[in-house]
Amino acid sequence: MTIAETSKKYGLTADTLRYYERIGLIPPVPRTKGGVRNYDDASCGWIELVRCMRSAGVQIEALIEYGALCRQGEGTEERRKEILLEQRALLLGRMEKMQRSLDRLDYKIANYDQILRGK
């Protein structure tokens, strides 16, 4: 898949895809004989992972380290798991804060419902 097709499929700019590759968020993308990026299933899998993790607030640095360890292969599994566990704990903390905010909003909305019913 070309960079334009991949960009459209994932809603990311071509510049973003190049940036992700340059900083190591995704492994080097295979290229055609002419040097044009040719995103394969593995490349797309990395893009999907990065998009998912970034939308969950996972830190870029953690994803870069995780990707580098994956490319190193065997012997890095323990550290990879640690990274995922660390990021999971951070995500749970953010979710708890968001839940408290949602609860507060629901409380305020319920108060306005009572006020408006009384009028």
Buried (B, 14 or more C-beta within 10 A) or exposed (E): BEBEEBBEEBEBEBEBBBEBBEEBBBBEBEEEEEEEBBBEEEBBEBBEBBBEBBEEEBBBEBBBBBBEBBEEEEEBEEEBEEBBEEBEEBBEEEEEEEEEEEEEEEEEEEEEEEEEEEE
